[in-house]
Amino acid sequence: MTLGHQIAWDDTVLPFQLDASDIRGRVARLDGVLDGVLKQHNYPHQIEALVAEMAVLTALIGQTMKLRWKLSLQVQAKGAVRMIATDYYGPEKEGDLARIRAYATYNEELLTDAAPFDQVGEGYFAIMIDQGKGMTPYQGITPLEGASLSDCAAAYFAQSEQLPTRFALSYGKSIEPGVPEHWRAGGIMVQHMPKASPLMAKGEGTGEVLQAKDLVQGDDEENWRRVNVLVDTVEDMELIGPSVPPNDLLVRLFNEELPRVYEAQNVRFGCTCSEERVRQSLSIYSAKDIQTMVTEEGRVTADCQFCSAHYDLDPASVGFEAEQNDNA
């Protein structure tokens, strides 16, 4: 089933469990989400590829977020890429779509013709979870390791959460007859189910550099090895998925592992910026402070890094003194 170039399983995350292996996972397919994220910017192709990869990771990891929770992934680096940031907003209520947004900062003069991940350099990978008012946010940080952002994410789960995790991702520009060129991405995530701790346990970890193979023993180790061998057989076109539904992919890969699928989560591009939020962020400043922010045109402006929205405000209307005057 398609609508234009949109396919029925685009912009979805399908959770599943392998009953024979005590392993869970998700299959993600992104199309419109990537269009929404990338069309806001004019990134070089290396940066587009990194943002696309980060968006797929965000969809795969974020699907576990509860209603109204927020997941943020962030890469801080010292190479041509300085930051890649993504947010996943859990649905407001059951049946709603989740939202994803992303952006990157980089030094264009340092970009090379090398592979996208080679533009990153040293740095760290972080996951943050905001459960809402009254709850202490969770944050975990690990060094960047491996040859891709997905390797960095897997290393994070092994070191910070002690959860054996594997990602297989594919992403790129789709060129189809009669259809505008656009980005598509897809991926699969498998993770050994924890014995005692939740997905995002609030421990500090062991401090050791762990890999997935260090975290399983006995039958669990054999199950994990077998499922990884099956994941190794997945092809790029199966992950991107224009013609392979997620259910069919799971049957092809894991038929003997007794895959059990759950309800898919639909996702869309969505930014939370607004003029009201800009005004709120400026409400802590005095009129004197606001004057230091005024442009040559006599305005206070702000730009959203995620969606490129531009806000143009009268300086007399912002700041806590303006609020006091308005309430007088």
C-alpha positions as CSV (number, residue, x, y, z in Angstrom):
1,M,0.0,0.0,0.0
2,T,1.5,3.3,-1.0
3,L,0.5,7.0,-1.1
4,G,2.7,8.8,-3.6
5,H,6.2,7.6,-2.6
6,Q,5.0,7.0,0.9
7,I,4.7,3.3,1.9
8,A,2.4,2.0,4.5
9,W,5.2,1.0,6.9
10,D,7.2,4.1,6.4
11,D,7.9,6.2,9.5
12,T,7.1,3.4,11.9
13,V,9.0,1.4,14.6
14,L,7.9,-2.2,15.0
15,P,8.8,-3.8,18.4
16,F,9.3,-7.6,18.5
17,Q,10.5,-10.3,20.8
18,L,12.3,-13.6,20.0
19,D,10.7,-16.0,22.4
20,A,13.2,-18.8,21.7
21,S,16.2,-16.5,22.4
22,D,15.1,-14.2,25.2
23,I,16.0,-11.3,22.9
24,R,13.9,-8.3,22.0
25,G,14.3,-5.7,19.2
26,R,12.8,-3.1,16.9
27,V,12.6,-2.5,13.2
28,A,12.5,1.1,12.1
29,R,11.6,2.6,8.7
30,L,12.0,6.3,8.1
31,D,11.0,8.4,5.0
32,G,8.9,11.5,5.8
33,V,10.8,11.9,9.1
34,L,14.1,12.3,7.3
35,D,12.5,14.6,4.7
36,G,11.3,16.8,7.6
37,V,14.6,16.8,9.4
38,L,16.9,17.3,6.4
39,K,14.9,19.8,4.4
40,Q,15.3,22.3,7.2
41,H,19.0,22.6,6.4
42,N,21.5,22.6,3.5
43,Y,23.9,20.0,4.9
44,P,26.9,18.6,3.0
45,H,26.2,15.0,2.1
46,Q,28.5,13.6,4.8
47,I,26.5,15.5,7.5
48,E,23.2,14.4,5.9
49,A,24.3,10.8,6.2
50,L,25.3,11.2,9.9
51,V,22.1,12.9,10.8
52,A,20.1,10.2,8.9
53,E,22.0,7.5,10.9
54,M,21.4,9.3,14.2
55,A,17.7,9.7,13.4
56,V,17.3,5.9,12.8
57,L,19.1,5.2,16.1
58,T,16.8,7.7,17.9
59,A,13.7,6.0,16.5
60,L,15.0,2.5,17.4
61,I,16.0,3.5,21.0
62,G,13.2,5.9,21.6
63,Q,10.3,3.5,20.9
64,T,10.6,2.3,24.5
65,M,9.8,5.8,25.8
66,K,6.5,6.1,27.8
67,L,3.8,8.6,27.1
68,R,5.2,12.2,27.2
69,W,8.7,11.1,28.0
70,K,11.6,12.6,26.0
71,L,14.7,10.8,24.8
72,S,17.7,12.8,23.6
73,L,20.8,11.4,21.9
74,Q,23.9,13.6,21.5
75,V,27.3,13.3,19.9
76,Q,29.9,15.8,20.9
77,A,33.1,15.6,18.9
78,K,36.4,17.3,18.0
79,G,36.5,16.6,14.3
80,A,34.8,18.5,11.5
81,V,31.6,17.4,13.2
82,R,31.1,19.3,16.5
83,M,27.6,18.1,17.5
84,I,24.8,15.9,16.4
85,A,21.7,16.2,18.5
86,T,18.3,14.4,18.3
87,D,15.1,14.4,20.4
88,Y,12.4,11.7,20.5
89,Y,9.1,12.8,22.1
90,G,6.9,10.0,23.3
91,P,3.2,10.2,22.3
92,E,1.0,12.6,24.2
93,K,-1.5,9.9,24.6
94,E,-2.1,6.3,23.4
95,G,-2.5,6.1,19.6
96,D,-0.7,9.4,19.0
97,L,2.4,9.7,16.8
98,A,5.8,10.1,18.4
99,R,8.0,13.0,17.2
100,I,11.6,13.1,16.1
101,R,13.8,16.2,15.4
102,A,17.6,16.5,14.7
103,Y,20.3,18.9,13.8
104,A,24.1,19.0,13.5
105,T,26.9,21.6,13.8
106,Y,30.1,21.3,12.0
107,N,33.2,23.1,10.6
108,E,32.8,23.0,6.9
109,E,36.5,23.9,6.3
110,L,37.5,20.6,8.1
111,L,35.2,18.4,6.0
112,T,37.0,15.9,3.7
113,D,36.1,13.3,1.1
114,A,36.4,10.5,3.6
115,A,33.5,8.5,4.9
116,P,30.9,10.3,7.0
117,F,32.0,8.8,10.4
118,D,35.6,9.9,9.7
119,Q,34.4,13.5,10.0
120,V,33.6,12.9,13.7
121,G,36.9,12.3,15.5
122,E,37.2,11.9,19.3
123,G,34.3,12.7,21.5
124,Y,31.5,11.1,23.4
125,F,28.0,9.6,22.9
126,A,25.3,10.6,25.4
127,I,21.7,9.5,26.1
128,M,19.4,11.6,28.2
129,I,15.9,10.8,29.4
130,D,13.4,13.3,30.7
131,Q,10.4,11.7,32.4
132,G,8.6,15.0,33.1
133,K,8.0,17.3,36.0
134,G,9.0,16.1,39.4
135,M,11.4,13.5,38.0
136,T,15.2,13.6,37.9
137,P,16.5,13.4,34.3
138,Y,18.8,10.5,33.5
139,Q,22.0,10.9,31.6
140,G,24.6,8.4,30.5
141,I,27.9,9.2,28.6
142,T,30.4,7.0,27.0
143,P,33.4,7.7,24.7
144,L,32.9,7.3,20.9
145,E,34.0,3.9,19.9
146,G,33.9,1.9,16.7
147,A,33.5,2.8,13.0
148,S,29.9,4.2,13.0
149,L,27.4,6.0,15.2
150,S,25.6,2.7,15.6
151,D,28.8,1.1,16.9
152,C,29.0,4.0,19.4
153,A,25.4,3.4,20.5
154,A,26.1,-0.3,21.0
155,A,29.1,0.5,23.0
156,Y,27.0,2.8,25.2
157,F,24.6,0.0,26.0
158,A,27.4,-2.4,26.8
159,Q,29.3,0.0,29.0
160,S,26.7,2.1,30.6
161,E,23.7,-0.2,30.8
162,Q,25.4,-3.7,30.6
163,L,22.9,-4.7,27.9
164,P,24.2,-6.6,24.9
165,T,22.9,-4.6,21.9
166,R,23.4,-4.8,18.1
167,F,22.3,-2.4,15.4
168,A,22.2,-2.9,11.6
169,L,21.3,0.2,9.7
170,S,21.0,1.4,6.1
171,Y,20.3,4.9,4.8
172,G,20.7,6.9,1.6
173,K,18.9,8.8,-1.2
174,S,16.2,6.9,-3.0
175,I,16.0,7.4,-6.7
176,E,12.8,6.0,-8.2
177,P,11.3,6.7,-11.6
178,G,8.7,9.4,-11.3
179,V,9.4,10.0,-7.7
180,P,11.4,13.0,-6.4
181,E,14.8,12.1,-4.9
182,H,14.5,11.7,-1.2
183,W,16.2,10.1,1.8
184,R,15.1,6.7,3.1
185,A,16.5,4.9,6.1
186,G,15.9,1.8,8.0
187,G,17.4,-0.4,10.7
188,I,17.0,-3.3,13.1
189,M,18.0,-3.4,16.7
190,V,18.4,-6.5,18.8
191,Q,19.0,-6.5,22.6
192,H,19.4,-9.3,25.1
193,M,16.6,-8.9,27.7
194,P,17.9,-7.7,31.1
195,K,17.7,-10.1,34.0
196,A,17.1,-7.6,36.7
197,S,17.4,-4.0,35.5
198,P,15.2,-1.9,33.1
199,L,16.4,-0.7,29.7
200,M,17.8,2.5,31.2
201,A,18.9,1.4,34.6
202,K,20.2,4.3,36.7
203,G,23.5,2.7,37.7
204,E,26.9,4.1,37.0
205,G,28.1,1.0,35.3
206,T,31.3,-0.9,36.0
207,G,33.7,1.6,34.6
208,E,35.1,-1.1,32.3
209,V,35.2,-1.1,28.5
210,L,32.7,-3.8,27.9
211,Q,31.4,-5.4,24.7
212,A,28.2,-7.3,24.1
213,K,30.0,-10.6,24.1
214,D,31.3,-9.9,27.7
215,L,27.8,-9.7,29.1
216,V,26.3,-13.1,28.2
217,Q,27.3,-16.6,29.3
218,G,26.1,-20.2,28.7
219,D,22.8,-20.6,26.8
220,D,22.5,-16.8,26.7
221,E,25.8,-16.5,24.9
222,E,24.8,-19.1,22.3
223,N,21.5,-17.4,21.7
224,W,23.1,-14.0,21.3
225,R,25.7,-15.4,18.9
226,R,23.1,-17.2,16.8
227,V,20.9,-14.1,16.5
228,N,23.9,-12.0,15.6
229,V,24.8,-14.4,12.8
230,L,21.2,-14.0,11.5
231,V,21.4,-10.2,11.7
232,D,24.6,-10.5,9.6
233,T,22.6,-11.8,6.7
234,V,20.3,-8.8,6.4
235,E,20.7,-6.8,3.2
236,D,20.5,-3.0,2.8
237,M,17.4,-3.1,0.6
238,E,15.6,-5.2,3.2
239,L,16.4,-2.6,5.9
240,I,15.4,0.5,3.8
241,G,12.3,-1.4,3.0
242,P,10.5,0.0,-0.1
243,S,9.4,-3.5,-0.9
244,V,10.0,-5.6,2.2
245,P,7.5,-5.1,5.1
246,P,9.0,-5.3,8.6
247,N,6.9,-8.4,9.4
248,D,8.3,-10.2,6.3
249,L,11.9,-9.2,7.3
250,L,11.4,-10.6,10.8
251,V,10.1,-13.9,9.4
252,R,12.9,-14.1,6.9
253,L,15.6,-13.5,9.6
254,F,14.2,-15.1,12.7
255,N,11.6,-17.7,11.7
256,E,13.1,-20.4,14.0
257,E,13.5,-17.9,16.8
258,L,9.7,-17.6,17.2
259,P,9.3,-13.8,16.6
260,R,6.5,-12.1,18.4
261,V,5.5,-8.7,17.1
262,Y,3.7,-5.9,19.0
263,E,1.9,-2.8,17.8
264,A,4.0,-0.5,15.6
265,Q,4.6,3.1,16.8
266,N,4.2,5.8,14.1
267,V,6.6,8.6,14.1
268,R,6.8,12.0,12.4
269,F,9.1,15.0,12.2
270,G,8.1,17.4,14.9
271,C,9.7,20.4,16.6
272,T,8.6,21.9,19.9
273,C,9.9,25.4,19.4
274,S,7.4,28.3,19.5
275,E,7.3,32.1,20.1
276,E,5.9,31.4,23.6
277,R,8.9,29.2,24.4
278,V,11.3,31.9,23.2
279,R,9.5,34.5,25.3
280,Q,9.7,32.2,28.3
281,S,13.5,31.7,27.8
282,L,14.0,35.5,27.7
283,S,11.8,36.1,30.8
284,I,14.7,35.8,33.2
285,Y,16.5,38.9,31.7
286,S,16.1,42.5,32.7
287,A,15.4,45.3,30.2
288,K,19.0,46.3,30.4
289,D,20.1,42.7,29.5
290,I,17.6,42.6,26.7
291,Q,19.1,45.7,25.1
292,T,22.4,43.8,24.7
293,M,20.6,41.3,22.5
294,V,19.0,43.9,20.2
295,T,20.0,43.7,16.5
296,E,20.9,46.7,14.3
297,E,17.2,46.7,13.2
298,G,16.1,47.2,16.8
299,R,14.7,43.7,17.2
300,V,15.4,40.6,19.3
301,T,15.7,37.5,17.1
302,A,16.1,33.8,17.7
303,D,16.5,30.8,15.3
304,C,15.6,27.2,16.1
305,Q,18.6,24.9,15.3
306,F,16.2,22.0,14.7
307,C,13.7,23.4,12.3
308,S,15.2,26.8,11.3
309,A,12.2,28.7,12.5
310,H,13.0,32.4,12.9
311,Y,11.5,34.5,15.6
312,D,11.5,38.4,15.5
313,L,10.4,40.1,18.7
314,D,9.9,43.6,19.9
315,P,12.5,44.1,22.7
316,A,10.0,46.0,24.8
317,S,7.8,43.0,24.9
318,V,10.2,40.5,26.4
319,G,12.1,40.1,29.7
320,F,10.7,40.1,33.2
321,E,10.3,43.8,33.4
322,A,8.1,43.8,30.3
323,E,6.0,41.1,32.0
324,Q,5.7,43.3,35.1
325,N,4.7,46.3,33.0
326,D,2.1,44.1,31.2
327,N,0.6,43.0,34.5
328,A,0.6,46.5,36.0
